[in-house]
């Protein structure tokens, strides 16, 4: 089994995401316990915080910050990634972020 991964990076984004006018949401469609996302405080953070995003949930990911993903299984992962305009409903769902 060969791990598949995306190295530490930030997403290529537009100014509306940087200014938090648009939020990027991830909805795992197919994943497993061996898919690990790492979110870093800054570019020099070598350890980061590890997360396993679960199917049936949705997540806001601040893609302006460095992150990586490692799939240590033979099962492909599928995420629906949606860019949404930040409105009152989204602010209610993600209190304190926007």
Beta strands, then each sheet from edge to edge (+ up, - down):
strand 1: 4-9
strand 2: 22-30
strand 3: 35-39
strand 4: 49-51
strand 5: 58-60
strand 6: 67-71
strand 7: 78-85
sheet 1: 1+ 6- 3+ 4-
sheet 2: 5+ 2- 7+
end
